[in-house]
């Protein structure tokens, strides 16, 4: 029982960390004025979105 709670807690923390960094990248994506930086931020954002959707 305690192992299931630990696994659930770690999963929620993992999602919180991914959401935090994905949000920071998305913020920079919408803040930037340069097209090249926007493309790079978009490429970086894809793995974060996939992880949040649990598609790895």
C-alpha distance matrix in Angstrom:
0.0 3.8 5.4 5.3 6.6 8.8 10.1 10.9 12.6 14.5 15.6 16.9 18.7 20.1 21.5 22.9 24.7 26.1 27.2 28.9 30.8 31.6 32.9 35.1 36.5 37.2 38.9 41.1 41.8 43.3 45.0 46.9 50.4 50.9 50.3 49.3 46.6 45.3 45.0 43.2 40.7 40.2 39.5 37.0 35.3 34.6 31.7 30.0 30.5 29.2 26.0 25.4 26.0 23.7 26.8 27.0
3.8 0.0 3.8 5.4 5.1 6.2 8.6 9.8 10.5 12.3 14.2 15.4 16.4 18.2 20.0 21.0 22.5 24.3 25.6 26.8 28.8 29.9 31.2 33.0 34.7 35.6 37.1 39.2 40.2 41.7 43.2 45.1 48.7 49.1 48.8 47.7 44.8 43.8 43.7 41.6 39.1 38.9 38.3 35.5 33.9 33.6 30.6 28.7 29.6 28.6 25.2 24.6 25.8 23.5 26.7 26.5
5.4 3.8 0.0 3.8 5.4 5.0 6.1 8.6 9.8 10.5 12.2 14.2 15.3 16.3 18.4 19.9 21.0 22.4 24.2 25.6 27.1 28.2 29.9 31.6 32.9 34.0 35.8 37.6 38.5 40.2 41.8 43.4 47.0 47.2 46.7 45.4 42.7 41.7 41.4 39.2 36.9 36.7 35.7 33.1 31.7 31.2 27.9 26.4 27.4 26.1 22.7 22.6 23.7 21.0 24.0 23.5
5.3 5.4 3.8 0.0 3.8 5.4 5.1 6.1 8.6 9.9 10.5 12.3 14.2 15.2 16.6 18.3 20.0 21.1 22.4 24.3 26.0 26.6 28.2 30.3 31.6 32.3 34.2 36.3 36.9 38.4 40.2 42.0 45.5 45.8 45.2 44.1 41.4 40.2 39.8 38.0 35.5 35.0 34.3 31.8 30.1 29.4 26.4 24.8 25.3 24.0 20.8 20.3 21.0 18.6 21.7 21.8
6.6 5.1 5.4 3.8 0.0 3.8 5.5 5.1 6.1 8.6 9.8 10.6 12.2 14.1 15.4 16.4 18.3 20.0 20.9 22.4 24.5 25.4 26.6 28.6 30.3 31.0 32.5 34.7 35.6 37.0 38.6 40.6 44.2 44.7 44.3 43.5 40.6 39.3 39.3 37.5 34.8 34.5 34.1 31.4 29.5 29.3 26.5 24.4 25.0 24.2 20.9 20.0 21.2 19.3 22.7 22.8
8.8 6.2 5.0 5.4 3.8 0.0 3.8 5.4 5.1 6.2 8.6 9.9 10.5 12.1 14.3 15.3 16.5 18.3 19.8 21.0 22.7 24.0 25.4 27.1 28.6 29.8 31.3 33.2 34.3 35.9 37.3 39.1 42.7 43.1 42.8 41.7 38.7 37.8 37.8 35.6 33.1 33.1 32.4 29.5 28.0 28.0 24.9 22.9 24.1 23.3 19.7 19.3 21.0 18.8 22.1 21.5
10.1 8.6 6.1 5.1 5.5 3.8 0.0 3.8 5.5 5.2 6.1 8.7 9.9 10.4 12.3 14.2 15.4 16.5 18.2 19.9 21.3 22.2 24.0 25.8 27.0 28.0 29.9 31.7 32.4 34.2 35.9 37.5 41.0 41.2 40.6 39.5 36.7 35.7 35.3 33.3 30.9 30.6 29.8 27.1 25.6 25.1 22.0 20.3 21.3 20.2 16.7 16.5 17.9 15.4 18.5 18.1
10.9 9.8 8.6 6.1 5.1 5.4 3.8 0.0 3.8 5.5 5.1 6.2 8.6 9.8 10.6 12.3 14.3 15.4 16.4 18.3 20.2 20.8 22.1 24.4 25.7 26.3 28.1 30.3 31.0 32.4 34.2 36.0 39.6 40.0 39.5 38.7 35.9 34.5 34.4 32.7 30.0 29.5 29.1 26.6 24.6 24.3 21.5 19.4 19.9 19.2 15.9 14.9 16.2 14.3 17.8 18.0
12.6 10.5 9.8 8.6 6.1 5.1 5.5 3.8 0.0 3.8 5.4 5.2 6.2 8.5 9.9 10.5 12.3 14.3 15.2 16.4 18.6 19.7 20.8 22.6 24.4 25.3 26.7 28.8 29.9 31.3 32.7 34.7 38.3 38.9 38.7 37.9 34.8 33.7 33.9 32.0 29.2 29.2 28.9 26.0 24.2 24.4 21.7 19.2 20.2 20.0 16.5 15.4 17.5 16.0 19.6 19.4
14.5 12.3 10.5 9.9 8.6 6.2 5.2 5.5 3.8 0.0 3.8 5.5 5.1 6.0 8.6 9.8 10.5 12.2 14.0 15.2 16.6 18.0 19.6 21.1 22.6 23.8 25.5 27.2 28.2 30.1 31.4 33.0 36.7 37.0 36.7 35.5 32.6 31.7 31.7 29.5 26.9 27.1 26.5 23.5 22.0 22.2 19.2 17.0 18.5 18.1 14.3 14.0 16.4 14.5 17.8 16.9
15.6 14.2 12.2 10.5 9.8 8.6 6.1 5.1 5.4 3.8 0.0 3.8 5.5 5.0 6.2 8.6 9.9 10.6 12.2 14.2 15.6 16.1 17.9 20.0 21.0 21.9 23.9 25.8 26.4 28.1 29.9 31.5 35.0 35.3 34.7 33.7 31.0 29.7 29.6 27.7 25.1 24.8 24.2 21.6 19.8 19.6 16.7 14.6 15.5 14.9 11.3 10.8 12.7 10.9 14.3 14.0
16.9 15.4 14.2 12.3 10.6 9.9 8.7 6.2 5.2 5.5 3.8 0.0 3.8 5.4 5.1 6.1 8.7 9.9 10.4 12.2 14.4 15.0 16.0 18.3 19.9 20.4 22.0 24.3 25.1 26.4 28.0 30.1 33.6 34.3 34.0 33.3 30.4 29.0 29.3 27.6 24.6 24.4 24.5 21.7 19.5 19.8 17.5 14.7 15.4 15.6 12.3 10.6 13.0 12.2 15.9 16.0
18.7 16.4 15.3 14.2 12.2 10.5 9.9 8.6 6.2 5.1 5.5 3.8 0.0 3.8 5.4 5.0 6.2 8.6 9.7 10.4 12.4 13.9 15.0 16.6 18.4 19.6 20.8 22.8 24.1 25.6 26.8 28.7 32.4 33.0 33.0 32.1 28.9 28.0 28.4 26.3 23.4 23.8 23.7 20.6 18.9 19.7 17.2 14.3 15.8 16.4 12.9 11.8 14.9 14.1 17.5 16.8
20.1 18.2 16.3 15.2 14.1 12.1 10.4 9.8 8.5 6.0 5.0 5.4 3.8 0.0 3.8 5.4 5.2 6.2 8.5 9.9 10.9 12.0 14.0 15.5 16.6 18.0 19.8 21.4 22.3 24.3 25.7 27.2 30.8 31.0 30.7 29.6 26.6 25.7 25.7 23.6 20.9 21.1 20.7 17.6 16.1 16.6 13.7 11.2 13.1 13.2 9.6 9.3 12.5 11.3 14.3 13.2
21.5 20.0 18.4 16.6 15.4 14.3 12.3 10.6 9.9 8.6 6.2 5.1 5.4 3.8 0.0 3.8 5.5 5.1 6.0 8.5 10.0 10.1 11.7 14.1 15.1 15.7 17.7 19.8 20.3 21.9 23.7 25.4 28.9 29.4 29.0 28.3 25.4 24.0 24.2 22.5 19.5 19.3 19.4 16.6 14.4 14.8 12.6 9.6 10.6 11.2 8.0 6.4 9.7 9.5 12.8 12.6
22.9 21.0 19.9 18.3 16.4 15.3 14.2 12.3 10.5 9.8 8.6 6.1 5.0 5.4 3.8 0.0 3.8 5.5 5.1 6.1 8.7 9.7 10.3 12.3 14.2 14.9 16.1 18.4 19.6 20.9 22.2 24.3 27.9 28.7 28.7 28.2 25.0 23.8 24.5 22.8 19.5 19.9 20.4 17.4 15.2 16.5 14.7 11.2 12.4 14.0 11.1 9.2 12.7 13.1 16.3 16.0
24.7 22.5 21.0 20.0 18.3 16.5 15.4 14.3 12.3 10.5 9.9 8.7 6.2 5.2 5.5 3.8 0.0 3.8 5.4 5.1 6.3 8.4 9.7 10.7 12.4 14.0 15.3 16.8 18.3 20.1 21.1 22.7 26.4 26.9 27.1 26.1 22.9 22.1 22.8 20.6 17.6 18.4 18.5 15.2 13.7 15.3 13.2 10.0 12.3 13.8 10.8 10.1 13.8 13.9 16.5 15.4
26.1 24.3 22.4 21.1 20.0 18.3 16.5 15.4 14.3 12.2 10.6 9.9 8.6 6.2 5.1 5.5 3.8 0.0 3.8 5.5 5.4 5.8 8.3 9.9 10.5 11.8 13.9 15.4 16.1 18.2 19.7 21.0 24.6 24.8 24.6 23.6 20.6 19.5 19.8 17.8 14.9 15.2 15.2 12.1 10.3 11.6 9.5 6.2 8.5 10.1 7.4 7.0 10.7 11.1 13.3 12.3
27.2 25.6 24.2 22.4 20.9 19.8 18.2 16.4 15.2 14.0 12.2 10.4 9.7 8.5 6.0 5.1 5.4 3.8 0.0 3.8 5.6 5.0 5.8 8.5 9.8 10.1 11.8 14.1 14.8 16.1 17.8 19.7 23.3 24.0 23.9 23.5 20.4 18.9 19.7 18.3 14.9 15.0 15.9 13.2 10.5 12.2 11.3 7.5 8.5 11.0 9.2 7.2 10.7 12.2 14.6 14.5
28.9 26.8 25.6 24.3 22.4 21.0 19.9 18.3 16.4 15.2 14.2 12.2 10.4 9.9 8.5 6.1 5.1 5.5 3.8 0.0 3.8 5.5 5.1 6.3 8.8 9.9 10.5 12.5 14.2 15.5 16.4 18.4 22.2 23.1 23.5 23.1 19.7 18.6 20.0 18.2 14.7 15.8 16.8 13.7 11.7 14.2 13.4 9.7 11.5 14.2 12.3 10.8 14.5 15.8 18.1 17.4
30.8 28.8 27.1 26.0 24.5 22.7 21.3 20.2 18.6 16.6 15.6 14.4 12.4 10.9 10.0 8.7 6.3 5.4 5.6 3.8 0.0 3.8 5.3 5.0 6.2 8.5 9.7 10.7 12.2 14.4 15.2 16.5 20.2 20.6 21.0 20.1 16.7 16.1 17.1 14.9 11.7 13.2 13.8 10.4 9.1 12.0 11.0 7.9 10.5 13.1 11.6 11.2 14.8 15.8 17.4 16.2
31.6 29.9 28.2 26.6 25.4 24.0 22.2 20.8 19.7 18.0 16.1 15.0 13.9 12.0 10.1 9.7 8.4 5.8 5.0 5.5 3.8 0.0 3.8 5.4 5.1 6.1 8.5 9.9 10.3 12.4 14.1 15.4 18.9 19.3 19.1 18.6 15.5 14.1 14.9 13.3 9.9 10.4 11.5 8.7 6.2 9.0 8.9 5.5 7.3 10.4 9.8 9.1 12.2 13.9 15.1 14.4
32.9 31.2 29.9 28.2 26.6 25.4 24.0 22.1 20.8 19.6 17.9 16.0 15.0 14.0 11.7 10.3 9.7 8.3 5.8 5.1 5.3 3.8 0.0 3.8 5.4 5.0 6.0 8.6 9.6 10.6 12.0 14.2 17.7 18.9 19.1 19.2 16.0 14.3 16.0 14.9 11.2 11.9 13.9 11.5 8.8 11.9 12.4 9.1 9.8 13.4 12.9 11.3 14.3 16.5 18.0 17.8
35.1 33.0 31.6 30.3 28.6 27.1 25.8 24.4 22.6 21.1 20.0 18.3 16.6 15.5 14.1 12.3 10.7 9.9 8.5 6.3 5.0 5.4 3.8 0.0 3.8 5.5 5.1 6.3 8.6 10.2 10.5 12.3 16.0 17.0 17.9 17.7 14.0 13.2 15.3 13.7 10.1 12.0 13.8 11.0 9.6 13.2 13.7 10.8 12.4 15.7 15.2 14.3 17.4 19.2 20.5 19.7
36.5 34.7 32.9 31.6 30.3 28.6 27.0 25.7 24.4 22.6 21.0 19.9 18.4 16.6 15.1 14.2 12.4 10.5 9.8 8.8 6.2 5.1 5.4 3.8 0.0 3.8 5.4 5.1 6.1 8.8 9.8 10.6 14.2 14.5 14.8 14.3 10.9 10.0 11.6 9.9 6.3 8.3 10.1 7.6 6.5 10.3 11.3 9.2 10.8 14.0 14.2 13.9 16.6 18.5 19.1 18.1
37.2 35.6 34.0 32.3 31.0 29.8 28.0 26.3 25.3 23.8 21.9 20.4 19.6 18.0 15.7 14.9 14.0 11.8 10.1 9.9 8.5 6.1 5.0 5.5 3.8 0.0 3.8 5.4 4.8 6.3 8.5 10.1 13.4 14.3 14.3 14.7 11.7 9.6 11.5 11.1 7.3 7.9 10.8 9.3 6.9 10.3 12.2 10.0 10.2 13.8 14.6 13.6 15.8 18.3 18.9 18.7
38.9 37.1 35.8 34.2 32.5 31.3 29.9 28.1 26.7 25.5 23.9 22.0 20.8 19.8 17.7 16.1 15.3 13.9 11.8 10.5 9.7 8.5 6.0 5.1 5.4 3.8 0.0 3.8 5.4 5.4 6.1 8.7 12.2 13.9 14.8 15.6 12.3 10.7 13.5 13.1 9.5 11.0 13.9 12.3 10.5 14.0 15.8 13.3 13.8 17.4 17.9 16.6 19.0 21.6 22.5 22.2
41.1 39.2 37.6 36.3 34.7 33.2 31.7 30.3 28.8 27.2 25.8 24.3 22.8 21.4 19.8 18.4 16.8 15.4 14.1 12.5 10.7 9.9 8.6 6.3 5.1 5.4 3.8 0.0 3.8 5.5 4.9 5.9 9.7 10.9 12.2 12.5 9.0 8.2 11.3 10.5 7.4 9.9 12.6 11.1 10.4 14.1 15.9 14.1 15.2 18.5 19.1 18.5 21.0 23.2 23.7 22.9
41.8 40.2 38.5 36.9 35.6 34.3 32.4 31.0 29.9 28.2 26.4 25.1 24.1 22.3 20.3 19.6 18.3 16.1 14.8 14.2 12.2 10.3 9.6 8.6 6.1 4.8 5.4 3.8 0.0 3.8 5.5 5.7 8.7 9.5 9.7 10.5 7.5 5.3 8.3 8.5 5.5 6.9 10.2 9.8 8.9 12.1 14.6 13.4 13.7 17.0 18.3 17.9 19.7 22.2 22.2 21.7
43.3 41.7 40.2 38.4 37.0 35.9 34.2 32.4 31.3 30.1 28.1 26.4 25.6 24.3 21.9 20.9 20.1 18.2 16.1 15.5 14.4 12.4 10.6 10.2 8.8 6.3 5.4 5.5 3.8 0.0 3.8 5.7 8.1 10.3 10.8 12.7 10.2 7.7 11.0 12.0 9.2 9.9 13.5 13.4 11.8 14.8 17.5 16.0 15.7 19.2 20.6 19.5 21.1 24.0 24.2 24.3
45.0 43.2 41.8 40.2 38.6 37.3 35.9 34.2 32.7 31.4 29.9 28.0 26.8 25.7 23.7 22.2 21.1 19.7 17.8 16.4 15.2 14.1 12.0 10.5 9.8 8.5 6.1 4.9 5.5 3.8 0.0 3.8 6.7 9.4 11.2 12.9 10.1 8.9 12.6 13.1 10.6 12.4 15.6 15.0 14.2 17.5 19.9 18.2 18.5 22.0 23.0 22.1 24.1 26.8 27.2 26.9
46.9 45.1 43.4 42.0 40.6 39.1 37.5 36.0 34.7 33.0 31.5 30.1 28.7 27.2 25.4 24.3 22.7 21.0 19.7 18.4 16.5 15.4 14.2 12.3 10.6 10.1 8.7 5.9 5.7 5.7 3.8 0.0 3.8 5.7 7.9 9.5 6.9 6.5 10.3 10.8 9.3 11.4 14.3 14.2 14.2 17.3 19.8 18.8 19.4 22.6 23.8 23.4 25.4 27.8 27.7 27.1
50.4 48.7 47.0 45.5 44.2 42.7 41.0 39.6 38.3 36.7 35.0 33.6 32.4 30.8 28.9 27.9 26.4 24.6 23.3 22.2 20.2 18.9 17.7 16.0 14.2 13.4 12.2 9.7 8.7 8.1 6.7 3.8 0.0 3.8 6.5 9.0 7.9 7.6 11.0 12.4 11.8 13.4 16.2 16.8 17.0 19.8 22.6 21.9 22.2 25.3 26.9 26.5 28.1 30.7 30.3 29.8
50.9 49.1 47.2 45.8 44.7 43.1 41.2 40.0 38.9 37.0 35.3 34.3 33.0 31.0 29.4 28.7 26.9 24.8 24.0 23.1 20.6 19.3 18.9 17.0 14.5 14.3 13.9 10.9 9.5 10.3 9.4 5.7 3.8 0.0 3.8 5.6 5.5 6.3 8.9 10.2 10.7 12.4 14.6 15.5 16.4 18.9 21.6 21.6 22.1 24.8 26.5 26.7 28.2 30.5 29.7 28.9
50.3 48.8 46.7 45.2 44.3 42.8 40.6 39.5 38.7 36.7 34.7 34.0 33.0 30.7 29.0 28.7 27.1 24.6 23.9 23.5 21.0 19.1 19.1 17.9 14.8 14.3 14.8 12.2 9.7 10.8 11.2 7.9 6.5 3.8 0.0 3.8 5.5 5.0 6.3 8.7 9.9 10.5 12.5 14.3 15.2 17.0 20.0 20.5 20.7 23.0 25.2 25.6 26.6 28.9 27.7 27.1
49.3 47.7 45.4 44.1 43.5 41.7 39.5 38.7 37.9 35.5 33.7 33.3 32.1 29.6 28.3 28.2 26.1 23.6 23.5 23.1 20.1 18.6 19.2 17.7 14.3 14.7 15.6 12.5 10.5 12.7 12.9 9.5 9.0 5.6 3.8 0.0 3.8 5.4 5.2 6.4 8.7 9.9 10.8 12.5 14.3 16.0 18.6 19.5 20.2 22.2 24.1 25.0 26.3 28.1 26.8 25.6
46.6 44.8 42.7 41.4 40.6 38.7 36.7 35.9 34.8 32.6 31.0 30.4 28.9 26.6 25.4 25.0 22.9 20.6 20.4 19.7 16.7 15.5 16.0 14.0 10.9 11.7 12.3 9.0 7.5 10.2 10.1 6.9 7.9 5.5 5.5 3.8 0.0 3.8 5.4 5.0 6.1 8.5 9.8 10.4 12.1 14.5 16.8 17.1 18.2 20.5 22.0 22.7 24.4 26.2 25.4 24.2
45.3 43.8 41.7 40.2 39.3 37.8 35.7 34.5 33.7 31.7 29.7 29.0 28.0 25.7 24.0 23.8 22.1 19.5 18.9 18.6 16.1 14.1 14.3 13.2 10.0 9.6 10.7 8.2 5.3 7.7 8.9 6.5 7.6 6.3 5.0 5.4 3.8 0.0 3.8 5.4 5.1 6.1 8.7 9.8 10.4 12.6 15.5 15.6 16.0 18.5 20.4 20.7 22.1 24.3 23.4 22.7
45.0 43.7 41.4 39.8 39.3 37.8 35.3 34.4 33.9 31.7 29.6 29.3 28.4 25.7 24.2 24.5 22.8 19.8 19.7 20.0 17.1 14.9 16.0 15.3 11.6 11.5 13.5 11.3 8.3 11.0 12.6 10.3 11.0 8.9 6.3 5.2 5.4 3.8 0.0 3.8 5.5 5.1 6.3 8.7 9.8 11.1 14.0 15.0 15.3 17.2 19.5 20.3 21.3 23.2 21.8 20.9
43.2 41.6 39.2 38.0 37.5 35.6 33.3 32.7 32.0 29.5 27.7 27.6 26.3 23.6 22.5 22.8 20.6 17.8 18.3 18.2 14.9 13.3 14.9 13.7 9.9 11.1 13.1 10.5 8.5 12.0 13.1 10.8 12.4 10.2 8.7 6.4 5.0 5.4 3.8 0.0 3.8 5.4 5.1 6.2 8.6 10.3 12.4 13.5 14.7 16.4 18.1 19.3 20.8 22.2 21.0 19.6
40.7 39.1 36.9 35.5 34.8 33.1 30.9 30.0 29.2 26.9 25.1 24.6 23.4 20.9 19.5 19.5 17.6 14.9 14.9 14.7 11.7 9.9 11.2 10.1 6.3 7.3 9.5 7.4 5.5 9.2 10.6 9.3 11.8 10.7 9.9 8.7 6.1 5.1 5.5 3.8 0.0 3.8 5.4 5.0 6.0 8.8 11.0 11.1 12.2 14.6 16.0 16.7 18.4 20.2 19.6 18.4
40.2 38.9 36.7 35.0 34.5 33.1 30.6 29.5 29.2 27.1 24.8 24.4 23.8 21.1 19.3 19.9 18.4 15.2 15.0 15.8 13.2 10.4 11.9 12.0 8.3 7.9 11.0 9.9 6.9 9.9 12.4 11.4 13.4 12.4 10.5 9.9 8.5 6.1 5.1 5.4 3.8 0.0 3.8 5.4 5.0 6.5 9.7 10.3 10.3 12.5 14.7 15.3 16.4 18.4 17.3 16.7
39.5 38.3 35.7 34.3 34.1 32.4 29.8 29.1 28.9 26.5 24.2 24.5 23.7 20.7 19.4 20.4 18.5 15.2 15.9 16.8 13.8 11.5 13.9 13.8 10.1 10.8 13.9 12.6 10.2 13.5 15.6 14.3 16.2 14.6 12.5 10.8 9.8 8.7 6.3 5.1 5.4 3.8 0.0 3.8 5.4 5.6 8.0 9.8 10.5 11.7 13.8 15.3 16.3 17.6 16.1 14.8
37.0 35.5 33.1 31.8 31.4 29.5 27.1 26.6 26.0 23.5 21.6 21.7 20.6 17.6 16.6 17.4 15.2 12.1 13.2 13.7 10.4 8.7 11.5 11.0 7.6 9.3 12.3 11.1 9.8 13.4 15.0 14.2 16.8 15.5 14.3 12.5 10.4 9.8 8.7 6.2 5.0 5.4 3.8 0.0 3.8 5.6 6.6 7.5 9.5 11.0 12.1 13.7 15.4 16.4 15.6 13.9
35.3 33.9 31.7 30.1 29.5 28.0 25.6 24.6 24.2 22.0 19.8 19.5 18.9 16.1 14.4 15.2 13.7 10.3 10.5 11.7 9.1 6.2 8.8 9.6 6.5 6.9 10.5 10.4 8.9 11.8 14.2 14.2 17.0 16.4 15.2 14.3 12.1 10.4 9.8 8.6 6.0 5.0 5.4 3.8 0.0 3.8 5.8 5.3 6.3 8.7 10.1 10.8 12.5 14.2 13.8 12.9
34.6 33.6 31.2 29.4 29.3 28.0 25.1 24.3 24.4 22.2 19.6 19.8 19.7 16.6 14.8 16.5 15.3 11.6 12.2 14.2 12.0 9.0 11.9 13.2 10.3 10.3 14.0 14.1 12.1 14.8 17.5 17.3 19.8 18.9 17.0 16.0 14.5 12.6 11.1 10.3 8.8 6.5 5.6 5.6 3.8 0.0 3.8 5.5 5.2 6.2 8.6 10.0 10.7 12.1 10.9 10.2
31.7 30.6 27.9 26.4 26.5 24.9 22.0 21.5 21.7 19.2 16.7 17.5 17.2 13.7 12.6 14.7 13.2 9.5 11.3 13.4 11.0 8.9 12.4 13.7 11.3 12.2 15.8 15.9 14.6 17.5 19.9 19.8 22.6 21.6 20.0 18.6 16.8 15.5 14.0 12.4 11.0 9.7 8.0 6.6 5.8 3.8 0.0 3.8 5.5 5.0 6.1 8.6 9.8 10.1 9.2 7.4
30.0 28.7 26.4 24.8 24.4 22.9 20.3 19.4 19.2 17.0 14.6 14.7 14.3 11.2 9.6 11.2 10.0 6.2 7.5 9.7 7.9 5.5 9.1 10.8 9.2 10.0 13.3 14.1 13.4 16.0 18.2 18.8 21.9 21.6 20.5 19.5 17.1 15.6 15.0 13.5 11.1 10.3 9.8 7.5 5.3 5.5 3.8 0.0 3.8 5.4 5.1 6.3 8.7 9.6 10.1 9.0
30.5 29.6 27.4 25.3 25.0 24.1 21.3 19.9 20.2 18.5 15.5 15.4 15.8 13.1 10.6 12.4 12.3 8.5 8.5 11.5 10.5 7.3 9.8 12.4 10.8 10.2 13.8 15.2 13.7 15.7 18.5 19.4 22.2 22.1 20.7 20.2 18.2 16.0 15.3 14.7 12.2 10.3 10.5 9.5 6.3 5.2 5.5 3.8 0.0 3.8 5.4 5.2 6.3 8.5 8.7 9.1
29.2 28.6 26.1 24.0 24.2 23.3 20.2 19.2 20.0 18.1 14.9 15.6 16.4 13.2 11.2 14.0 13.8 10.1 11.0 14.2 13.1 10.4 13.4 15.7 14.0 13.8 17.4 18.5 17.0 19.2 22.0 22.6 25.3 24.8 23.0 22.2 20.5 18.5 17.2 16.4 14.6 12.5 11.7 11.0 8.7 6.2 5.0 5.4 3.8 0.0 3.8 5.4 5.1 6.0 5.2 5.6
26.0 25.2 22.7 20.8 20.9 19.7 16.7 15.9 16.5 14.3 11.3 12.3 12.9 9.6 8.0 11.1 10.8 7.4 9.2 12.3 11.6 9.8 12.9 15.2 14.2 14.6 17.9 19.1 18.3 20.6 23.0 23.8 26.9 26.5 25.2 24.1 22.0 20.4 19.5 18.1 16.0 14.7 13.8 12.1 10.1 8.6 6.1 5.1 5.4 3.8 0.0 3.8 5.4 4.7 5.9 5.3
25.4 24.6 22.6 20.3 20.0 19.3 16.5 14.9 15.4 14.0 10.8 10.6 11.8 9.3 6.4 9.2 10.1 7.0 7.2 10.8 11.2 9.1 11.3 14.3 13.9 13.6 16.6 18.5 17.9 19.5 22.1 23.4 26.5 26.7 25.6 25.0 22.7 20.7 20.3 19.3 16.7 15.3 15.3 13.7 10.8 10.0 8.6 6.3 5.2 5.4 3.8 0.0 3.8 5.3 7.7 8.6
26.0 25.8 23.7 21.0 21.2 21.0 17.9 16.2 17.5 16.4 12.7 13.0 14.9 12.5 9.7 12.7 13.8 10.7 10.7 14.5 14.8 12.2 14.3 17.4 16.6 15.8 19.0 21.0 19.7 21.1 24.1 25.4 28.1 28.2 26.6 26.3 24.4 22.1 21.3 20.8 18.4 16.4 16.3 15.4 12.5 10.7 9.8 8.7 6.3 5.1 5.4 3.8 0.0 3.8 5.5 8.0
23.7 23.5 21.0 18.6 19.3 18.8 15.4 14.3 16.0 14.5 10.9 12.2 14.1 11.3 9.5 13.1 13.9 11.1 12.2 15.8 15.8 13.9 16.5 19.2 18.5 18.3 21.6 23.2 22.2 24.0 26.8 27.8 30.7 30.5 28.9 28.1 26.2 24.3 23.2 22.2 20.2 18.4 17.6 16.4 14.2 12.1 10.1 9.6 8.5 6.0 4.7 5.3 3.8 0.0 3.8 5.7
26.8 26.7 24.0 21.7 22.7 22.1 18.5 17.8 19.6 17.8 14.3 15.9 17.5 14.3 12.8 16.3 16.5 13.3 14.6 18.1 17.4 15.1 18.0 20.5 19.1 18.9 22.5 23.7 22.2 24.2 27.2 27.7 30.3 29.7 27.7 26.8 25.4 23.4 21.8 21.0 19.6 17.3 16.1 15.6 13.8 10.9 9.2 10.1 8.7 5.2 5.9 7.7 5.5 3.8 0.0 3.8
27.0 26.5 23.5 21.8 22.8 21.5 18.1 18.0 19.4 16.9 14.0 16.0 16.8 13.2 12.6 16.0 15.4 12.3 14.5 17.4 16.2 14.4 17.8 19.7 18.1 18.7 22.2 22.9 21.7 24.3 26.9 27.1 29.8 28.9 27.1 25.6 24.2 22.7 20.9 19.6 18.4 16.7 14.8 13.9 12.9 10.2 7.4 9.0 9.1 5.6 5.3 8.6 8.0 5.7 3.8 0.0
